[in-house]
Structures are given as structure tokens and as C-alpha cells.
Amino acid sequence: MNKRIFFSFVLLLCLTAGFLCLGISAGSADISPGELFRLLTRKSADETAAMILFGIRLPRTLAALMLGGALALSGYLLQTFFHNPIAGPFVLGISSGARLFVAAVLIGAARGAVLLNSAVMTGAAFLGALLAMLLVLLLSTKVKNMSLLIVCGVMIGYICTAATDILIHFADDSEIVNLRGWSIGSFSGMKSESLAVCAFVTGGVLAAVFFLSKPIGAYQLGESYAVDAGVNVTAVRIAMILFSSLLSGCAAAFAGPVSFVGIAVPFLVKSLMRSAKPIFMIPACFLGGGVFCILSDILARTVVSPAELGISTVTSVLGAPVVLFIMLGRRRGDA
Amino acid sequence: MLDVISLSAGYGKKTVARDISFSVAPGEILTMIGQNGSGKSTVLKTLAGLLPPLSGEIRVDGRPVSAMTRGERAKAVSGLFTERPKTDLLTCRELVESGRYPHTGAFGLLGEADKRAADEAMRLTETGSLASALFTELSDGQRQRVMLARAVCREPKVLLLDEPTSFLDIHYKLTFLELLDRLRKERGLAVVMSLHETELAAKISDTVLLIKDGRCEAIGTPDTLLSRDRLREHFDLSAELADKYLG
């Protein structure tokens, strides 16, 4: 590990800690740093402040950290898989596929008066993400041009979004009361049970992906060099697809649509470290995605306070210019 | 060292090359000569494990590669292919080190032996001065030398090269082949390669395999197989063309 990578990690860890603190102290009811410390060490008797902190802000900020990390890592896996820096769960329609399935399950459950738990939601989102992913893969065997593949993914995204809209249109208002807020995209309203599912899925997948960093590194060079090195390329491909679908499905299930994190964060992190080695990129993307989403969440709830912006509005404003920058840079340099 | 026994190679149901047999001893070079699409690359890809053999057998040191694990096979056989490696921000040193893949542990961290092998490979290929340069910044000639260092730092027994000199100018073509000639002697490598430059193949090869329409047309020493008339016939050249360009 060279100095630059070492300091990048120090910076990312400091940013994560800093934004976590900022995330739980910022908002319409200000909690001073001193009060924050007393609340965290359980030495304050302020019940309202404790409720705001532990009931609302802490879960929300933790959700932004975990799901942001999940989205960034999912994007990184897709970019590696397709050897394309502008692949991501949102542009390839994978998030929209997940959303369609979650909407269907939510409406179905409301009709049947079944109470849903977070694990079922995550499962539905994973299935939807996986199906959209398989559709993209099917198309990728037909189109050799990488830009065209992205266009295909965007189309799949539109089709899934349209199908979701149709579902919502024919559903009763009472059935979609949950869905309305969720379809704008937000890290809020996470129950502790949902947080636990999130932590389990994202933490587990992060660890699994980290253990794959060696074969992923060989895969990056290209198929012939990976096979030559003794990598089971098919197995690595399947693992990358499953893990990126799980991560983006989990994010879509709990936060709804969150755009551009998956493309912008890996690029920013790579530029920061000046290395594309998976063993560094995997943890750094996760941290970077967390920081990016906590920041976006803080902006979403403070900029137009007391109203709130959709999380995707903020991530688009921050992330889309980065994507444009990547595309313009690609034309100049070599791919 | 390397024994190929009536190998048929191709993609799925499409057989591109059939009934290819040859042996290469340590320190020897076998060169496949043939027209574009004759099946040279397909045979090399099959030897490298990129394609499963349709029939026949490949043995290294008497052991069938089909009985080896991926890691064992990668330790024994290493290659240099026409696919351009996607190296992004990798330095030459890192790329060379990536050749140690089958020798390193679960996270690919390099041990002392791995570092020494990379040093040695870069010294032999005279790429030491490029160590910290990005691979994408190099010229084609430098790239091929670095890729050769990557292949040999694994310390394989068999080296496979698919048209290694195709994009190089005459200076780099000759220095590359000179390097290869030295490496195979020092390391006792069994080399199988495809080459379009027949005049260079004649100088460096111990054995030449003429391949045409996926079949082994002839196998033997360069003197007997790379004569002007033999090449004229093999490459379907008119007497006029041969007279004008082959001299």
C-alpha cells in the first residue's frame, strides 16, 4: 500500500465519522455537539432530543451509510463486469427492476392483508434486480458496443418504471400509502428491524466481495488473462452478478430510487487513490458511497427545510456532472 | 515437456482445427505458420485453457492438463495473447506481479519469492526502468516486453505466444525474438507460438508446423518447410507474386 492509498483511507474514515456526527446533529431541531455527546453516553435526560436522535436521525444516517455503500459497491461490480466505467445499477435499469418487484409485493400484500417484513421486501427487490440484470446480460450478448448497452439498460429502466406506474395507477390509495413516499426515494423511516436486515445483507456481501478481490483483479485485465492466471471466470462472473443484484436490490427496497451513486463514487474514489486495485477499491467504494449518501441526505433535508427534497434529486445534482465528466474524458483518452 | 495428442479445437460444435499432434521439449520453440483463419489462434487458445478441447489430449510433463486444477495448470502454462490487457491505472510492475497469480495467497499479496521472481523477470526483459510507469503510457514494443515479463515471472514450463510481434516495428520484432531466444535457453521453456513473419520463424524455431484449413499440413525443421517453393504452395501464391516478393 503506498502513501496515497493509505491517506485516502484515513481521509475516507475521517469523512465517514465526521458526516455520521453531522448527520445525526443537523436538522430542524438542532442538537449541539455537547448535547450530542451527553445523549450518546446516556447522560442526558432530554427525552425529546433522545427520541429525535435514536428514533429518527441515527437510523436514517446509518441507512444512508449502508445503502450508499451498497449502491457504490454494486456500481463498482457492474463496471468491472462490463469493463465499462459508466455502468451502474440505476442506468442499467437494475434498480428499476427491483422497484417494480417491491411495488408488486407491497400492493399484493396490501390486497391480501398480509403484513410484510423487511426480509421479504429485500427478497423481492433482489429477484427484480436479478431479472433486470439477466435481461441486460441477454442484450449484452447481442450488442458489442458498450454505449449501446447503456442505452438498452436505460430502456429497461423505463419499461420497469412504466410497469410500476401502471401498478400504482390501478391500486387503491390505501394500498399504496406506503409506496408514495418510498417512490420518491428517501433514507428515512427505517425501523430497527429493517436496519438489521440492511446491515446483515450489505455487511455480508461486502465481506464476500472483499474475499473475491484477487480473482476480480485478474478479471479486470480481460478474459484471456484471467483464464491464463487460473481464474474460474464463469464463477467470478456469476458471483459479481449475484452480489451486485443483492446490493442494489437491498438499496432499492429500503430507499427507493437513488441515482448515480453507483457510477460517481467508484470514479471519485479511484481518482482519489489513483489505483483501481479491487483490494483497495472494494472497501473504499463502500466508505465513499456512505459518505456521499449521508451528505446527500443532509442536503435533502436541510436545503428546503422544513420541506424535504427527494434523495435522488440531490444525488443527481452531485453525481450526474461526474458521469458527464467521465464520458467526456473517455473520448479524449483511451478506453 | 509439452505433448499435444490428436487435438481437435474449436467453438462449441464448430471444429476449427482437427487432429493436431506435436511435442515440444524444454528450451525448444515450435512455430505455427498458416494463413489468417487457419486455426493457429484456436489451437493456442485451447492449449491455454481458454477453450475446452473438442477431442484429444494435452500433456505437460506427461500429465494431462485435464487432470490438473486451474491453479496447477496456470503454474505450468502461461501465455501472451492478442487481447489487449485492460490495465487502467496499473503500473508495469503491478502488471508483471499479476502474473504471479497462481502462486500468491487468498488476497494476492506478494511474498518474498514473488517479488524476486518479478524482479528477475523485469531484469531479463530489460523492463526494470519502466517499473513505475503506467502500462497505458508505453509504446507497443515496450508493452510486449512487459507482457512477456508478466508471463515468465510465473516461472512456467510452457510459454504460449499468439502473434507476439504483429504490431511491432522491425527493431522491436528482432529485440523481442532475441529476448525470447535467451529466455527459453536460460529457463528451459517450451515455447509454442504463431508467427506471420516466415523469415523470422526460420531463424528462431526448432520446429515448424504448417497449418492449413485447420489441419496439420506438415511438421518438421524450418530448413525443409520454409523454403520458397513450399511457402508459395502453402500460402497459395501465384508464381508471379512469389517471384516479385519472395525473391
Contacts between the chains, C-beta under 8 A, distances in Angstrom:
chain1	res1	chain2	res2	distance
A	83	B	86	5.7
A	211	B	106	7.1
A	213	B	107	6.4
A	213	B	108	7.2
A	214	B	101	7.5
A	214	B	104	7.4
A	214	B	106	6.6
A	214	B	107	5.7
A	214	B	108	3.9
A	217	B	98	6.9
A	217	B	108	6.2
A	218	B	98	6.7
A	218	B	101	5.6
A	220	B	86	6.3
A	220	B	88	7.1
A	221	B	85	4.6
A	221	B	86	6.0
A	221	B	87	6.8
A	221	B	95	7.9
A	221	B	98	6.7
A	222	B	83	5.1
A	222	B	84	7.2
A	222	B	85	5.5
A	222	B	86	5.3
A	223	B	50	7.5
A	223	B	83	7.2
A	224	B	45	7.6
A	224	B	48	7.2
A	224	B	50	5.6
A	224	B	79	7.6
A	224	B	81	4.3
A	224	B	83	4.6
A	225	B	81	7.2
A	225	B	83	7.3
A	225	B	85	5.6
A	225	B	98	7.9
A	227	B	48	6.8
A	227	B	49	5.6
A	227	B	50	5.1
A	228	B	48	5.8
A	228	B	49	7.5
A	228	B	50	7.7
A	228	B	74	6.7
A	228	B	77	8.0
A	228	B	78	6.4
A	228	B	79	5.1
A	228	B	81	7.3
A	229	B	74	5.6
A	229	B	98	7.2
A	229	B	99	7.4
A	229	B	101	3.7
A	229	B	102	6.4
A	230	B	69	7.9
A	230	B	70	4.2
A	230	B	71	4.7
A	230	B	73	6.4
A	230	B	74	3.0
A	230	B	75	7.6
A	230	B	101	6.3
A	230	B	102	4.6
A	231	B	70	7.2
A	231	B	101	7.5
A	232	B	70	6.0
A	270	B	89	7.1
A	274	B	89	6.0
A	275	B	89	5.6
A	276	B	88	4.4
A	276	B	89	4.7
A	276	B	90	7.2
A	277	B	90	7.9
A	277	B	94	7.6
A	279	B	107	6.1
A	279	B	108	7.0
A	334	B	136	6.1
